[in-house]
């Protein structure tokens, strides 16, 4: 959903209601720390930017305001759908924070923001959801010269992409070394942290509620994710089955080969042994016969 939470809920409250809310904000990095013997450690950075969560405390909710918050929660189906949130302490990008050097030949530029520009320790974030020009007109320049939206370029406020081939008199492809700078405002894409909504009525007139929301970097359809997951699981299962079958076949072949080889060897050995024995026996018999005949002949001659 492209509903802006601040405007949808906050504007129906007192003046500057959404800007004066007590707010708890968390920025979390993602580091994997591996500890070795002797307490030596290795640190692996698993994310190039932090993730944000906000606890928005609506300490005074009138019936109308509460109804809008409840409506947003149910339309989002709890954690299922995303919406937009404008962080009152981080919603604008200056020219210095958005500086992109052209490679040459490209016709689009992604708007981004560099946090802690000028320092060695910085990070860049692509800004996808841009505040439309009807609320805050972005100013985009090439080498310090302001270009006009709708004339020299077009800007898609749901992707943050500047198209230099769009407009009535498009700027055209950038040349290598040209510097694009921009001043614009942006939203954060968020979702509710819980599927449960709690109501706390303080008195006959006011409600109090703390709503936890968290930043979302990718937006995926639940149905497509499920399909992908099922397909992936099926593929994995099939692959495993095929592998197992292959292994079984291999084992069977090996076993058969081994058995055949063994049988053949045994057979060969037996045949060889039998032949050898027969041969030996025959030789012995022949020798014995010869010897006996010879002995008999000798005896007869002596007698004569």
C-alpha positions in Angstrom: 0.0 0.0 0.0 1.1 3.5 -0.7 -0.7 5.0 2.4 1.5 7.4 4.4 1.0 6.5 8.0 1.7 9.9 9.4 -0.8 11.6 7.1 -3.4 8.9 7.4 -3.5 8.8 11.2 -1.7 11.9 12.4 -3.5 14.7 10.5 -6.8 14.0 12.2 -5.4 14.7 15.6 -4.3 18.1 17.2 -2.0 20.5 15.3 1.5 19.1 14.7 0.2 15.9 16.4 2.4 13.5 14.3 5.6 15.7 14.8 5.3 15.8 18.6 4.8 12.1 19.3 7.1 10.4 21.8 9.2 8.2 19.5 11.6 5.4 20.2 13.8 4.6 17.3 16.4 1.7 16.8 19.0 1.3 14.1 20.5 -2.2 13.9 23.5 -3.5 12.1 24.1 -7.1 11.3 27.5 -8.5 12.3 28.6 -12.1 12.6 31.2 -12.6 15.3 33.2 -15.8 15.4 35.2 -16.4 18.6 38.3 -18.7 18.5 40.5 -20.2 21.2 42.3 -17.6 23.3 39.3 -15.2 22.8 40.5 -14.1 19.4 37.6 -13.2 17.2 36.7 -12.6 13.6 34.0 -10.1 12.6 32.0 -10.4 9.4 29.8 -7.6 8.1 26.6 -9.2 6.8 24.8 -5.9 5.9 26.1 -2.8 4.2 23.4 -0.6 6.0 21.4 -0.6 9.2 17.8 -1.6 9.6 15.4 0.7 11.4 12.5 0.1 13.8 10.2 2.7 15.3 7.9 2.6 18.4 5.4 5.3 17.7 3.6 6.3 20.9 0.2 7.8 20.4 -0.3 8.9 23.9 -3.6 10.8 23.2 -5.9 9.0 20.7 -9.3 10.4 20.2 -12.0 8.2 18.8 -11.5 9.4 15.2 -7.7 9.1 15.4 -8.0 5.6 16.9 -10.4 4.5 14.2 -7.9 5.6 11.5 -5.1 3.7 13.2 -7.2 0.5 13.5 -8.3 0.9 9.9 -4.7 1.0 8.7 -3.8 -2.0 10.8 -6.6 -4.1 9.4 -6.0 -2.9 5.8 -2.4 -4.0 6.2 -3.5 -7.4 7.5 -1.1 -6.9 10.4 2.4 -7.7 9.2 1.3 -8.8 5.8 1.2 -5.6 3.8 3.6 -2.6 3.7 2.9 1.1 3.9 4.9 4.3 4.1 6.3 6.2 7.1 7.9 9.7 7.2 10.6 9.8 9.8 10.6 13.4 11.1 14.3 13.2 11.8 15.3 11.6 8.5 13.2 12.4 5.5 15.2 14.8 3.3 18.4 14.4 1.2 20.6 17.4 0.4 22.7 18.0 -2.8 25.8 16.9 -0.9 24.2 13.7 0.3 23.0 12.7 -3.2 25.9 13.0 -5.6 26.2 10.5 -8.4 29.0 10.5 -11.0 27.9 9.3 -14.5 29.8 6.3 -16.0 28.7 7.5 -19.5 25.9 6.3 -21.8 23.3 5.7 -19.1 19.9 7.2 -19.4 18.7 6.7 -15.8 20.0 7.6 -12.4 18.9 6.0 -9.1 18.3 8.6 -6.3 20.3 7.7 -3.2 21.4 9.2 0.1 24.9 9.0 1.6 24.9 9.0 5.3 27.9 10.8 7.0 29.2 12.1 3.6 32.8 13.3 3.8 33.8 10.7 6.4 35.6 7.5 5.8 32.9 5.5 7.5 29.8 6.2 5.4 27.1 4.1 3.7 24.7 4.7 0.7 21.0 3.9 0.6 18.9 3.8 -2.6 15.7 5.8 -1.9 12.8 4.1 -3.5 9.7 5.9 -2.2 10.0 9.6 -3.1 7.7 12.3 -1.8 5.7 13.4 -4.9 6.4 16.8 -6.4 2.9 18.0 -5.4 4.1 18.0 -1.8 7.8 18.7 -2.2 9.3 19.6 -5.6 12.6 17.8 -6.0 15.5 19.8 -7.5 17.9 17.8 -9.7 21.1 19.2 -11.3 23.7 18.1 -13.8 27.1 19.7 -13.2 25.3 22.4 -11.1 22.8 23.2 -13.7 19.2 22.7 -12.6 17.1 20.5 -14.9 13.3 20.7 -15.0 11.1 17.7 -14.3 8.7 16.9 -17.1 11.0 18.8 -19.6 14.5 17.4 -19.2 13.6 14.2 -17.3 10.9 12.3 -15.6 11.0 10.9 -12.0 9.2 7.7 -10.9 8.3 8.4 -7.2 7.8 4.7 -6.4 11.3 3.6 -7.6 13.4 6.7 -7.2 14.6 6.4 -10.8 15.3 9.6 -12.8 14.8 8.9 -16.6 16.9 11.3 -18.7 15.2 10.0 -21.9 11.8 11.3 -20.7 10.1 14.7 -20.8 9.2 17.0 -23.6 12.8 18.0 -24.3 14.8 15.1 -22.7 18.3 15.6 -21.6 19.4 12.3 -23.2 22.2 9.9 -22.1 24.7 11.2 -19.7 28.4 11.5 -20.6 31.2 10.1 -18.5 32.2 12.3 -15.6 29.0 14.3 -15.4 27.8 14.8 -11.8 24.2 14.5 -10.9 23.1 16.0 -7.6 19.6 16.1 -6.1 17.6 17.6 -3.2 14.4 15.7 -2.4 12.3 14.1 0.3 11.5 10.4 0.8 9.5 7.9 2.8 10.5 4.6 4.5 8.7 1.5 3.4 7.5 -0.2 6.6 5.2 -2.9 8.1 3.7 -3.6 11.5 6.0 -5.6 13.8 3.1 -7.7 15.2 -0.1 -9.3 14.0 -1.8 -8.2 17.2 -3.4 -4.8 17.8 -3.9 -3.8 21.5 -6.3 -1.1 22.6 -5.8 0.7 25.9 -8.5 3.2 26.8 -7.3 5.6 29.6 -10.5 7.3 30.2 -13.9 7.9 28.7 -12.4 10.1 25.9 -8.8 9.1 25.1 -7.0 5.9 24.0 -3.3 5.2 24.4 -1.3 3.0 22.0 2.3 2.2 21.2 2.7 0.9 17.7 5.9 -0.9 16.6 6.8 -0.6 12.9 9.9 -1.8 11.1 11.7 -1.0 7.9 11.2 -3.3 4.9 13.8 -3.4 2.1 12.1 -5.9 -0.3 8.5 -6.2 -1.1 7.4 -9.7 -2.1 4.0 -11.1 -2.7 3.1 -13.7 -0.1 1.6 -16.0 -2.7 4.6 -15.9 -5.0 6.9 -16.4 -2.1 5.0 -19.5 -1.1 5.0 -20.8 -4.6 8.7 -20.3 -4.9 9.3 -22.0 -1.6 7.1 -25.0 -2.6 8.8 -25.3 -6.0 12.2 -25.0 -4.4 11.3 -27.7 -1.8 9.9 -30.0 -4.5 13.0 -29.5 -6.6 15.2 -30.2 -3.7 13.2 -33.3 -2.8 13.4 -34.5 -6.4 17.1 -33.8 -6.6 17.6 -35.7 -3.3 15.5 -38.6 -4.6 17.4 -38.7 -7.9 20.7 -38.6 -6.0 19.6 -41.3 -3.7 18.5 -43.5 -6.7 21.8 -42.8 -8.5 23.7 -43.7 -5.4 21.6 -46.9 -5.0 22.2 -47.8 -8.6 25.9 -47.1 -8.2 26.0 -49.3 -5.1 24.1 -52.0 -6.8 26.4 -51.9 -9.8 29.4 -51.9 -7.6 28.0 -54.7 -5.6 27.1 -56.7 -8.7 30.5 -56.1 -10.2 32.2 -57.1 -7.0 30.1 -60.2 -6.7 30.7 -61.1 -10.3 34.4 -60.5 -10.0 34.6 -62.5 -6.8 32.7 -65.4 -8.4 34.8 -65.2 -11.4 37.9 -65.2 -9.3 36.7 -68.0 -7.2 35.7 -70.0 -10.2 39.1 -69.3 -11.9 40.9 -70.2 -8.7 38.9 -73.4 -8.3 39.4 -74.4 -11.9 43.1 -73.6 -11.7 43.4 -75.5 -8.5 41.4 -78.5 -9.9 43.4 -78.5 -13.0 46.6 -78.2 -11.1 45.6 -81.0 -8.8 44.5 -83.2 -11.6 47.7 -82.5 -13.5 49.8 -83.2 -10.4 47.9 -86.4 -9.7 48.3 -87.5 -13.3 51.9 -86.7 -13.2 52.3 -88.6 -9.9 50.4 -91.5 -11.2 52.4 -91.6 -14.4 55.7 -91.3 -12.4 54.5 -94.1 -10.1 53.5 -96.3 -13.0 56.8 -95.7 -14.7 58.7 -96.4 -11.6 56.8 -99.6 -10.9 57.2 -100.8 -14.5 60.9 -100.0 -14.3 61.3 -101.8 -11.0 59.5 -104.8 -12.3 61.6 -105.0 -15.4 64.7 -104.7 -13.4 63.6 -107.5 -11.0 62.9 -109.8 -13.9 66.2 -109.2 -15.5 68.0 -109.9 -12.3 66.2 -113.2 -11.9 67.0 -114.3 -15.3 
